[in-house]
């Protein structure tokens, strides 16, 4: 055996195999202990921007205000930062704008913009543009919770909004049968009721303030929309006169016919005729809105037939509603106006007030904007 083992052809393969098995065993043992004690775990590396990540988290987690005043400020910042980013990386700006438009989440949008800012922290041109924008924001007047339309900042306006919300059913019902946008009807209502905002007025003291209901007029002008008797007569007459410029078609001819089975008398209108009695209803203001809507549609038809459409001019329609038929003369550049009244020391015209309300966004959740002012369902 020894003689055989002395042969290099036997001895060399033997030692190679022996040491190989020994090395393999040592490797298995080392691997076992390495796994057991975590020697193979990757220690990782802390990101160089870790401090910035933490600061961003703290900013939104602790001090991000969500009150209405702060949200307006955040919204303004979002829009301006997206505009700046669009000059450098329009693709990223579009992504953020798309998300913000869909979610309306200022916090999320600002976090997305911060992620971009972090990546571009060494881009001098971009950072200079952002700094310039931020400086511009600081110089702007302090953000307030007030409306830019001063007459909407008085307490009476809050009372009015509660009152008109109660009439949504009647306004929507009238809109359905006339095809006149509810918000346009309300714009004329606002123009009529706002002159009662002065708290020294008896109407405000008796109705809008304490009971949160609309003031009901019953002298010369009637109902919550202030329809004059002569105007009401003409509204009815033009519905049936197919030869006049105000004619709306046979579909509307009997819209204001009288129903002899209905009794509109109450303690406040028992001396009035049927026409005015149904305008002066304490709780049901349907006819106040119906006469107003029909008048607006008649104005629309008159101007349309004359070649000067005013469908898209709520301020002109409201001015005409206040001025009446005799002042409605179709022309290229109609003027906004109507009655002028004082609200807390400032003069306003009927048409201007209706315009400001219509485009203010106030009450849009109750009386939303339609695609068209008239016949919007067609």
C-alpha positions in Angstrom: 0.0 0.0 0.0 2.9 2.3 0.9 4.5 1.5 -2.3 1.3 2.3 -4.1 0.9 5.6 -2.2 4.4 6.7 -3.1 3.3 6.9 -6.7 2.7 10.5 -7.7 -0.3 9.5 -9.8 -2.0 8.4 -6.6 -0.5 10.8 -4.1 -1.2 14.1 -5.9 -4.9 13.5 -6.6 -5.4 12.3 -3.0 -4.0 15.5 -1.5 -5.9 17.7 -3.9 -9.1 16.0 -3.0 -8.4 16.1 0.7 -7.5 19.8 0.8 -10.5 20.6 -1.4 -12.9 18.9 1.0 -11.2 20.7 3.9 -11.5 24.1 2.2 -15.2 23.4 1.4 -15.9 22.4 5.0 -14.2 25.6 6.3 -16.2 27.6 3.8 -19.5 26.1 5.0 -18.6 26.7 8.6 -17.6 30.3 7.9 -20.9 30.9 6.0 -22.9 29.5 8.9 -21.3 31.8 11.4 -21.5 34.8 9.0 -25.3 34.3 8.6 -25.8 33.7 12.2 -24.1 36.8 13.4 -25.1 39.0 10.4 -21.6 39.4 9.1 -23.0 39.4 5.5 -25.6 42.1 6.1 -25.1 45.3 4.0 -24.6 48.1 6.4 -26.1 50.5 3.8 -25.5 54.2 3.5 -27.4 57.2 4.8 -28.6 59.4 2.0 -26.8 62.7 1.7 -30.2 64.5 1.7 -31.6 62.7 4.7 -31.7 66.0 6.7 -33.8 67.6 4.0 -36.2 64.7 3.9 -36.7 65.0 7.7 -37.2 68.8 7.4 -39.9 68.3 4.7 -41.7 65.7 6.8 -41.6 68.0 9.9 -42.9 70.9 7.9 -46.0 69.2 6.6 -46.5 66.9 9.6 -46.5 69.6 12.3 -46.9 73.1 10.9 -49.0 72.7 7.8 -52.1 74.8 8.4 -55.4 73.8 6.8 -57.6 76.7 7.8 -59.4 78.5 4.9 -57.1 81.5 5.0 -53.9 79.4 4.9 -55.3 77.1 2.2 -55.7 80.1 -0.1 -52.1 81.0 0.5 -51.0 77.4 -0.2 -53.0 77.3 -3.4 -51.4 80.5 -4.6 -47.9 79.1 -3.8 -48.7 75.8 -5.7 -49.8 77.6 -8.8 -46.8 80.0 -8.9 -44.3 77.2 -8.2 -45.7 75.1 -11.0 -45.4 78.1 -13.4 -41.7 78.5 -12.4 -41.1 74.8 -12.9 -42.8 74.8 -16.3 -40.0 77.1 -17.6 -37.4 74.5 -16.8 -39.0 71.1 -16.8 -42.5 71.3 -18.4 -43.0 67.6 -18.2 -42.7 67.5 -14.4 -44.8 70.7 -14.2 -47.6 69.0 -16.2 -47.5 65.9 -14.0 -47.9 68.0 -10.8 -50.6 70.2 -12.3 -52.5 67.2 -13.5 -52.5 65.6 -10.0 -53.4 68.9 -8.3 -56.2 69.6 -10.8 -57.7 66.2 -10.0 -57.1 66.0 -6.2 -57.1 69.7 -5.2 -54.7 68.7 -2.4 -52.4 71.6 -1.7 -50.3 69.6 0.7 -49.6 66.8 -1.8 -48.8 69.3 -4.6 -46.3 71.2 -2.4 -44.7 67.9 -1.4 -44.3 67.0 -5.1 -42.8 70.4 -5.8 -40.4 70.0 -2.8 -39.2 66.7 -4.3 -38.4 68.6 -7.5 -36.7 71.4 -5.6 -34.5 68.9 -3.7 -33.4 67.3 -7.0 -32.7 70.8 -8.4 -31.1 72.3 -5.3 -27.8 72.8 -7.3 -29.5 74.3 -10.3 -28.7 77.9 -9.8 -31.0 79.3 -12.4 -33.9 77.3 -11.1 -33.2 78.2 -7.5 -32.9 81.9 -8.4 -36.3 81.8 -10.2 -37.9 80.1 -7.1 -36.4 82.7 -4.8 -37.6 85.5 -6.9 -41.1 84.0 -6.9 -41.1 83.5 -3.2 -39.9 87.1 -2.7 -42.8 88.3 -4.8 -45.3 86.3 -2.7 -43.9 87.9 0.5 -44.4 91.4 -0.9 -48.1 90.8 -1.7 -50.7 92.0 0.7 -51.5 89.8 3.6 -53.9 87.1 2.9 -57.3 87.5 4.6 -60.4 85.5 4.9 -62.4 88.3 3.3 -63.9 88.5 -0.1 -62.6 90.9 -2.7 -66.2 91.9 -3.2 -66.6 94.2 -0.1 -70.4 93.9 0.1 -70.0 90.1 0.7 -68.0 90.8 3.8 -70.9 92.2 5.9 -72.9 90.0 8.2 -76.1 90.6 6.3 -74.7 88.6 3.3 -74.3 85.5 5.5 -77.9 85.8 6.5 -79.0 86.2 2.9 -77.1 83.0 1.9 -79.0 81.0 4.5 -82.2 82.5 3.3 -81.8 81.9 -0.4 -80.7 78.3 0.2 -84.2 77.7 1.6 -85.6 78.6 -1.8 -83.5 76.3 -3.8 -86.5 74.0 -4.6 -88.6 76.9 -6.0 -85.7 78.3 -8.0 -84.7 75.0 -9.5 -88.4 74.3 -10.3 -88.7 77.5 -12.2 -85.4 76.8 -14.0 -86.8 73.5 -15.1 -90.0 74.9 -16.7 -88.3 78.0 -18.2 -84.8 76.8 -19.2 -83.3 79.8 -17.4 -80.1 79.0 -15.4 -80.9 79.0 -11.7 -77.7 81.0 -10.9 -78.8 83.8 -13.3 -82.2 84.0 -11.6 -80.4 84.3 -8.2 -78.1 87.0 -9.6 -81.2 89.1 -10.2 -82.5 88.2 -6.7 -79.2 89.3 -5.2 -79.5 92.6 -7.0 -82.9 93.2 -5.6 -82.4 92.0 -2.1 -79.0 93.6 -1.5 -80.4 97.1 -1.2 -82.1 95.8 2.0 -78.7 94.9 3.5 -78.5 98.2 5.4 -79.4 97.1 8.9 -81.3 100.3 9.5 -83.9 99.1 7.0 -87.1 97.8 8.6 -87.2 94.9 6.0 -83.9 93.6 7.2 -84.7 93.9 10.8 -88.0 92.1 10.4 -87.1 89.4 7.9 -83.5 88.6 6.7 -81.7 89.2 10.1 -83.8 87.4 12.7 -85.7 84.8 10.6 -83.1 84.1 7.8 -85.8 84.5 5.2 -85.9 86.8 2.1 -87.6 90.2 2.4 -91.0 90.2 0.7 -91.9 93.5 -1.0 -95.6 94.5 -1.3 -95.6 98.1 -2.2 -95.0 99.2 -5.9 -92.7 96.3 -6.3 -93.8 92.8 -5.2 -92.4 89.5 -4.1 -88.8 88.7 -3.3 -87.6 89.7 -6.8 -89.4 93.1 -6.7 -91.7 92.7 -9.7 -93.7 95.8 -10.6 -97.4 95.3 -11.4 -97.1 96.8 -14.8 -94.1 94.6 -15.6 -96.0 91.5 -14.5 -98.9 92.5 -16.8 -96.5 92.8 -19.7 -94.7 89.6 -19.0 -98.0 87.7 -19.1 -99.2 89.6 -22.3 -96.0 89.0 -24.2 -96.1 85.2 -23.5 -99.3 85.1 -25.7 -98.4 87.7 -28.3 -96.8 85.8 -31.2 -96.2 89.0 -33.1 -93.9 90.7 -30.5 -90.2 90.5 -30.2 -90.4 89.0 -26.7 -92.5 86.0 -27.8 -91.0 82.7 -26.5 -93.2 80.3 -28.5 -96.4 78.3 -27.8 -94.5 76.1 -25.4 -94.5 78.9 -22.9 -97.8 80.7 -23.8 -99.8 79.3 -20.8 -97.0 79.4 -18.2 -98.6 82.2 -16.2 -102.2 81.3 -16.7 -104.4 81.7 -13.6 -105.8 78.7 -11.8 -109.2 79.5 -10.3 -109.0 76.6 -7.9 -106.0 78.1 -6.1 -106.3 80.6 -3.3 -103.3 82.8 -2.8 -104.8 85.1 -0.2 -103.0 85.5 3.2 -102.8 88.1 5.9 -100.3 90.2 4.0 -102.0 90.3 0.6 -105.8 90.1 1.2 -106.3 93.4 -0.5 -104.3 92.6 -3.7 -105.6 91.1 -6.9 -104.7 87.5 -7.9 -101.7 88.5 -9.9 -100.0 90.3 -7.0 -101.4 87.9 -4.4 -99.4 85.0 -5.8 -96.3 87.1 -5.9 -96.7 88.0 -2.3 -96.5 84.6 -0.6 -94.7 84.4 2.7 -93.0 81.0 2.2 -93.7 79.9 -1.4 -91.7 82.3 -3.7 -92.2 80.3 -6.8 -94.1 83.0 -8.7 -91.5 85.6 -7.8 -88.9 83.5 -9.5 -91.1 82.5 -12.4 -91.9 86.1 -13.4 -88.3 87.0 -13.1 -87.1 84.0 -15.2 -89.7 84.6 -18.0 -88.7 88.3 -18.1 -85.0 87.3 -18.5 -85.8 84.9 -21.3 -88.0 87.5 -23.1 -85.0 89.9 -23.0 -82.8 87.3 -24.3 -85.2 86.7 -27.3 -85.6 90.4 -28.0 -81.8 91.0 -28.3 -81.2 87.8 -30.1 -83.8 88.6 -32.8 -82.2 92.1 -33.2 -78.8 90.5 -33.9 -77.2 91.4 -30.5 -77.3 88.2 -28.4 -76.7 88.8 -24.6 -76.9 85.1 -23.5 -73.4 85.4 -22.1 -73.9 88.8 -20.4 -75.5 88.2 -16.9 -74.7 91.8 -16.0 -76.7 93.2 -19.0 -79.6 90.9 -18.4 -79.7 91.9 -14.7 -79.5 95.6 -15.6 -82.5 95.2 -18.0 -84.4 93.2 -15.3 -84.0 96.2 -13.1 -84.7 98.9 -15.7 -87.7 97.2 -17.4 -89.0 96.8 -21.0 -89.0 100.5 -21.8 -85.2 100.7 -21.4 -84.4 97.5 -23.4 -83.1 98.7 -26.7 -80.8 96.2 -28.4 -77.5 97.6 -29.5 -73.9 96.6 -30.0 -72.4 97.8 -26.8 -75.0 97.8 -24.0 -74.2 99.5 -20.7 -74.3 97.9 -17.3 -76.3 99.9 -14.7 -79.7 100.1 -13.1 -80.7 101.5 -9.7 -77.9 102.7 -7.5 -77.9 102.1 -3.8 -75.6 102.5 -0.8 -74.2 99.6 1.1 -72.1 100.6 4.1 -71.0 103.8 2.6 -70.3 102.5 -1.0 -72.5 103.0 -4.0 -73.4 100.0 -6.2 -75.5 99.6 -9.3 -77.9 96.7 -9.7 -76.1 95.3 -12.8 -72.7 95.4 -11.2 -73.8 93.6 -8.0 -75.5 90.9 -10.1 -72.2 90.6 -12.2 -70.0 90.3 -9.1 -72.2 87.7 -7.5 -72.6 85.7 -10.7 -68.8 85.3 -11.2 -67.8 85.2 -7.5 -68.3 81.5 -7.0 -70.4 82.2 -4.0 -73.2 79.6 -3.5 -71.8 77.6 -6.5 -72.4 74.4 -4.5 -76.2 75.2 -4.4 -76.5 77.1 -7.7 -73.8 75.8 -10.0 -72.7 77.2 -13.3 -74.3 75.6 -16.3 -72.8 75.4 -19.7 -75.4 77.8 -21.0 -77.5 80.5 -19.4 -80.6 79.4 -21.3 -81.9 76.1 -22.4 -78.9 74.3 -21.0 -80.5 70.9 -21.1 -81.0 71.0 -24.9 
